[in-house]
Amino acid sequence: MNKFLTSAAALVISLSGGVAIPLIAPPAAIALSDQEVAARIGRVPVFVILTKEQQPLLFTSRDKDGKEVNKTFPVFINQTQAQAALAELQKSNQPLGKDARIGSLLLPKALELILDFLKKTNDPKVTYEIIPDPKQRAKALELYKADKNIKPEQLKQLESEAFVPIFYSESLSITMTNQQGQPVKDAKGNAIRRIPLFLEYEPLAAELEKLKKQDTNAKAGEYAITVTDLLTIINTLTAAQPGSNESLIELLPPVSSLPVLQELVKQLTPTNGTTPPRATTTTPPAAGTGTTPPRATNPTPTPRPAN
């Protein structure tokens, strides 16, 4: 198994105690290649807080008696949250916060960084947490509560977890285009299409609303929005067979992260000017936590930087 797939699988296993409701069911099949999996999630920037030495800054959680519970390496989906956590850190006047800064990197690289860091520290008290956008998590819980198939115990566990929600609709696909706006084609000359996955509910809802207005024959529920979570998607991709429906999914970056994505892509773009395909055209398919630093699993105290 390639390095990226090993990283992703290990990260999924490390959080397997949580409830994952795979609304896109992970198939038991030959996995996509390292490059294919990375491409499906590779346009999403994430944010980390780094020390002066460019190492991940750990936040310590303590119980009510002041005893250390664990040290967490937070990875933020939302840049504003990362900035707020850094501001809170610097406001506390703790030594590590003085020269700390926010770093941005693409999600596949972040997964590798997390696993490599955990291996190097080799400390069972050191863990990681991907911090979701609290607004999007609240919307996901709202959708879960409306799903009659979700059991009360599942919902209760979901409410206690900082899962990263993913939104999608089976009635929406996208055509991949290049920088010139032309469709990207496969070896047979067919336009490459993807099933878009959104980290934000609002852009998907707005797009579906447009499609519903255009489709006078739409059936009830045809443009429904489904919610799953990031680790389920990673698990799905690492197990997906090339050519399967699961292999066609594509994770889109949040609108607020597009400037960061453009800068990261610019840094990675070869000198010949070639760039990875973009997902720009949305059409129906051809066939029918706040501003505080991250928390521990059982939080009560406010985490603070590790000494």
Beta strands, then each sheet from edge to edge (+ up, - down):
strand 1: 45-50
strand 2: 59-62
strand 3: 68-76
strand 4: 101-106
strand 5: 126-131
strand 6: 165-168
strand 7: 173-177
strand 8: 193-198
strand 9: 226-229
strand 10: 249-252
strand 11: 278-283
strand 12: 304-305
sheet 1: 1+ 4-
sheet 2: 5+ 3+ 2- 12+
sheet 3: 6+ 9-
sheet 4: 10+ 8+ 7- 11+
end
